[in-house]
Amino acid sequence: MAKKLTDAERPFTFAELNLDGRTLRYGIGTPACQWRVQTLFTKEPGTIDWIGSFAPGEVFVDVGANIGIYSLYAGVAAGAEVYAFEPESQNYAELYRNIFLNEAQRSITAYCAAISDQPVQVSSLLLRDFATGHSFHDFGEPSRNYAAETRFRQGSVAFSIDHLVESGALPAPDHVKIDVDGHEHKVIGGMRRLLERGKVRSLLLECDPSLPGTRDAVECLLQELRDIVACLRYVFEQPNLVQILGCDRQRDGVADRFVEAVIGSVLKHEWLIFVGTLVEVVSEFVVNGDEIGAAHLDAHLHAEIVLVIDIPRAGMADYVAVGGLGE
């Protein structure tokens, strides 16, 4: 339902959604904003499900927030403590307009800044369009094949997540969403220490498999899955550990079936979930038998370390083949 504020100085047009008794408002002042609101539950249903798994009060960092579609959903509907980063000026203005419409300033804080791999970097944002709700802008340098001088430049600044957390400017996040249209590898590079400390419980990464930098970052993250699989195989080969876990030592191929189930979940949901808490995963896997499906994997979203990689279906088979997940 489209509504307008009665304040003559703020003639904001917005859509109002009722979510199980909670009211969520989004500005719809441009066609792009209207489209984003209309596709809230259909464009990335996996993202909505993921945000819905957050516990109230958990810290969510939204990197590349645009007009705040998911920041608002996390802060208002899920009750998360949200920190949103959006460097493009028009999107940032609309993001804060949405925070204003929802009176969500206590749960959502937004910054007009990019996130990258350097502690602090002052540069330019290369805009694809100077319009609210648009995307595919580049901080510092082109992510795709075009000449930088052909784009309008907006002054911008970027920080690394490691720098923000270690300086006390940002609390250590429980959940991080990265959607920066080609600069994902820089964001990940700037939060390595945080990831290594195991403070991040889940990470959602939207990526384009055709970009070398992004592909390398995803391959590095997928290596963790291969390491977990190697540990699983080792566990199932040790009689003492198998006895402790209450598993029949002769169940050959159980780790391989676990991997196949993970891949099946990937292809079904167009995202990848894996858990780095080895003992918990193995124990649950053994207790529930060899048959493990998407629902069982989803139940581990609140394990100590979870990685969610959001990859278009067209690119997933390529990742499975290159990553050797089926071997």
QUITAJO-V223092 format. One record per pair of residues at least 12 apart in sequence whose C-alpha atoms are under 10 Angstrom apart, sorted by the first residue. I is the first residue (numbers start at 1). GAP is how many residues later the second one is. Records with the same first field share a line. If there is no record, write none. Layout:
I: GAP, GAP
This chain:
1: 13, 14, 15, 16, 24
2: 12, 13, 14, 15, 23, 24, 25, 26
3: 12, 13, 22, 24, 25
4: 23
5: 96
10: 87
11: 18
12: 14, 15, 16, 17, 85, 86, 89
13: 12, 13, 14, 15, 16, 17
14: 12, 13, 14, 15, 19, 20, 23, 84, 87
15: 12, 13, 14, 19, 22, 23
16: 21, 85, 86
17: 20
18: 59
19: 54, 57, 58
20: 57
21: 56
22: 54, 55, 56
23: 53, 54, 79
24: 48, 49, 51, 52, 53, 74, 77, 78
25: 12, 44, 47, 48, 51, 72, 73, 74, 75, 76, 77, 78
26: 41, 42, 43, 46, 47, 68, 69, 71, 72, 73, 74, 75, 76
27: 40, 42, 67, 68, 70, 71, 72, 74
28: 66, 70, 105
29: 65, 103, 104
30: 101, 102, 103
31: 101, 102, 103
32: 35, 99, 100, 101, 102, 103
33: 33, 34, 36, 58, 61, 99, 100, 101
34: 99
35: 98
36: 31, 32, 33, 97, 98
37: 32
40: 29, 30, 33
44: 226, 266
45: 224
46: 158, 223, 224, 225, 262, 264
47: 23, 130, 157, 159, 224, 261, 263
48: 22, 25, 26, 30
49: 249
50: 24, 125, 152, 153, 154, 248, 251, 258
51: 19, 20, 22, 23, 24, 26, 27, 28, 29, 124, 126, 153
52: 21, 22, 25, 26, 27, 28
53: 21, 25, 245, 246, 248, 249
54: 20, 24, 25, 26, 120, 121, 148, 247, 248
55: 23, 24, 25, 26, 119, 247
56: 18, 19, 21, 22, 23, 24, 25
57: 18, 21, 22, 23, 24, 25, 50, 117
58: 16, 17, 20, 21, 22, 23, 24, 114, 115, 116, 117
59: 15, 16, 20, 21, 22, 23, 24, 48, 111, 112, 113, 114, 115, 116, 117, 141
60: 14, 15, 20, 21, 22, 23, 24, 48, 111, 112, 113, 114, 115, 116, 117, 140, 142, 143
61: 13, 19, 20, 21, 22, 23, 24, 47, 48, 49, 100, 109, 110, 111, 112, 113, 114, 115, 116, 117, 142
62: 12, 20, 21, 22, 23, 24, 48, 111, 113, 114, 115, 116, 117, 142
63: 20, 21, 22, 23, 24, 50, 51, 52, 53, 98, 113, 114, 115, 116, 117, 121, 124, 142
64: 20, 21, 22, 23, 24, 27, 49, 50, 51, 71, 73, 113, 114, 115, 116, 117, 120
65: 18, 19, 20, 21, 22, 23, 26, 27, 30, 45, 46, 47, 49, 112, 113, 114, 115
66: 18, 19, 20, 21, 22, 23, 24, 25, 26, 27, 28, 29, 66, 67, 68, 69, 113, 114
67: 17, 19, 21, 23, 24, 25, 26, 27, 28, 29, 30, 31, 32, 65, 66, 67, 68
68: 16, 17, 18, 23, 24, 26, 27, 28, 29, 30, 31, 40, 42, 65
69: 26, 29
70: 12, 14, 107
71: 12, 13, 14, 24, 27, 28, 36, 37, 38, 39, 106
72: 12, 23, 26, 27, 30, 32, 35, 36
74: 33, 34
75: 24, 27, 29, 30, 31, 32, 33, 34
76: 23, 26, 27, 28, 31, 32
79: 28, 29
80: 27, 28, 94, 95
81: 25, 26, 27, 28, 90, 92, 93
82: 22, 23, 24, 25, 26, 27, 28, 91, 93, 94
83: 24, 25, 26, 27, 28, 87, 88, 90, 93
84: 24, 25, 26, 27, 28, 29, 30, 92, 93
85: 24, 25, 26, 27, 28, 29, 30, 73, 93
86: 24, 25, 26, 27, 28, 29, 94
87: 24, 25, 26, 27, 28, 37, 38, 50, 51, 52, 67, 68, 69, 70, 71
88: 24, 25, 26, 37, 38, 39, 42, 43, 44, 45, 46, 47, 49, 50, 51, 66, 67, 68
89: 23, 24, 36, 41, 42, 43, 65, 66, 67
90: 22, 40, 41, 42, 43, 44
91: 21, 39, 40, 41, 42, 43, 44
92: 18, 19, 20, 21, 40, 41
93: 19, 39
94: 38, 39
95: 15, 16, 17, 37, 38
96: 12, 13, 14, 15, 16
112: 44, 45, 46
113: 12, 26, 43, 44, 45, 46
114: 24, 25, 26, 42, 43, 44, 45, 46, 66, 73
115: 24, 42, 43, 44, 45, 46, 49, 63, 65, 68, 69, 71, 72, 73, 75, 76
116: 23, 24, 41, 42, 43, 44, 45, 46, 64, 67, 68, 69, 70, 71, 72, 73, 74, 75
117: 41, 42, 43, 44, 45, 46, 66, 67, 68, 69, 70, 71, 72, 73, 74, 75
118: 40, 41, 42, 43, 44, 45, 68, 69, 71, 72, 73
119: 39, 40, 41, 42, 43, 44, 45, 71
120: 37, 38, 39, 40, 43, 44
121: 18, 19, 35, 36, 37, 38, 39
122: 17, 18, 33, 34, 35, 36, 37
123: 16, 17, 18, 30, 31, 32, 33, 34, 35
124: 14, 15, 16, 17, 28, 29, 30, 31, 32, 33, 34
125: 12, 13, 14, 15, 16, 17, 23, 26, 27, 28, 29, 30, 31, 32, 33
126: 12, 13, 14, 15, 16, 22, 23, 24, 25, 26, 27, 28, 29, 30
127: 12, 21, 23, 24, 25, 26, 27
128: 22, 23, 24, 25
129: 22, 23
130: 21, 22, 23, 24
135: 44, 45, 46
136: 43, 44, 45, 46
137: 14, 16, 43, 44, 45, 46
138: 13, 15, 42, 43, 44, 45
139: 14, 15, 16, 17, 18, 19, 41, 43, 44
140: 13, 15, 16, 17, 18, 43
141: 42
142: 40, 41
143: 37, 38, 39, 40, 68, 69, 70, 71
144: 37, 38, 66, 67
159: 28, 31
160: 26, 27, 28, 29, 30, 31, 32
161: 12, 26, 27, 28, 29, 30, 31, 32, 33
162: 25, 26, 27, 28, 29, 30, 31, 32, 33
163: 27, 28, 30, 31
164: 26, 27
165: 26, 29
166: 27, 28
172: 22, 27, 28
173: 21, 26, 27, 28, 29, 30
174: 24, 25, 26, 27, 28, 29, 128, 130, 131
175: 24, 25, 26, 27, 28, 29, 131, 132
176: 24, 25, 26, 27, 28, 29, 131, 132
177: 25, 26, 27, 28, 29, 131, 132, 133
178: 25, 26, 27, 28, 29, 131, 132
179: 25, 26, 27, 28, 131
180: 25, 26, 27
181: 25, 26, 27, 30, 33
182: 24, 25, 26, 27, 28, 29, 30, 31, 32, 33
183: 24, 25, 28, 30, 31
184: 21, 22, 23, 24, 27, 29, 30, 31, 33, 34
185: 20, 22, 26, 27, 28, 29, 30, 31, 32, 33, 35
186: 27, 28, 31
187: 30
188: 17, 26, 29, 30, 33
189: 28
195: 110
198: 78, 106, 107, 108
199: 105, 106
200: 104, 105, 106, 107
201: 74, 75, 100, 101, 102, 103, 104, 105, 106, 107
202: 71, 72, 73, 99, 100, 101, 102, 103, 104, 105, 106, 107
203: 70, 102, 103, 104, 105, 106, 107
204: 67, 68, 69, 102, 103, 104, 105, 106, 107
205: 13, 66, 67, 102, 103, 104, 105, 106
206: 65, 102, 103, 104, 105, 106
207: 102, 103, 104, 105, 108
208: 102, 103, 104, 107
209: 102, 103, 105, 106, 107, 109, 110
210: 105
215: 104
218: 91, 93, 101, 105
219: 100, 103, 104
220: 103
221: 86, 88
222: 50, 52, 85, 87, 97, 98, 101, 102, 103
223: 100, 101, 102
224: 50, 51, 52, 83
225: 34, 37, 48, 49, 50, 51, 82, 98, 100
226: 33, 97, 98, 99, 101
227: 49
228: 27, 31, 46, 47, 48, 49, 50, 53
229: 26, 27, 29, 30, 49, 96
230: 25, 26
231: 24, 47, 48, 51
232: 22, 23, 24, 26, 27, 46, 47, 49, 50
233: 19, 20, 21, 22, 23
234: 21
235: 20, 43, 44, 47
236: 12, 13, 14, 15, 16, 17, 18, 19, 46
237: 12, 13, 14, 15
242: 40, 41, 44
244: 39
245: 34, 37, 38, 39, 40, 41, 42
246: 37, 40, 41
247: 35, 36, 38, 39, 40, 42
248: 38
251: 39
253: 37
254: 31, 32, 35, 36, 37
255: 27, 30, 35
256: 34, 69, 70, 71
257: 33, 34, 35, 69
258: 24, 27, 32, 33, 34, 35
259: 15, 33, 66, 67, 68
260: 32, 33, 65, 66, 67
261: 29, 30, 31, 32, 33, 35, 36
262: 12, 30, 31, 32, 35, 63
263: 31, 53, 54, 57, 62, 63
264: 28, 29, 30
265: 27, 28, 29, 30, 31, 32, 33
266: 28, 42, 43, 44, 45, 47, 50, 51, 54
267: 44, 45, 46, 47, 49, 50, 53
268: 26, 45
269: 25, 41, 42, 44
270: 39, 40, 41, 42, 43, 44, 45, 46
271: 36, 37, 38, 39, 40, 41, 42, 45
272: 25, 34, 35, 36, 37, 38, 39, 44
273: 21, 24, 25, 27, 28, 33, 34, 35, 36, 37
274: 23, 24, 26, 27, 29, 31, 32, 33, 34, 35
275: 22, 25, 26, 27, 28, 29, 30, 31, 32, 33
276: 27, 28, 29, 30, 31
277: 23, 26, 27, 28, 29
278: 26, 27
280: 20, 23, 24
281: 16, 19, 22
284: 12, 16
285: 12
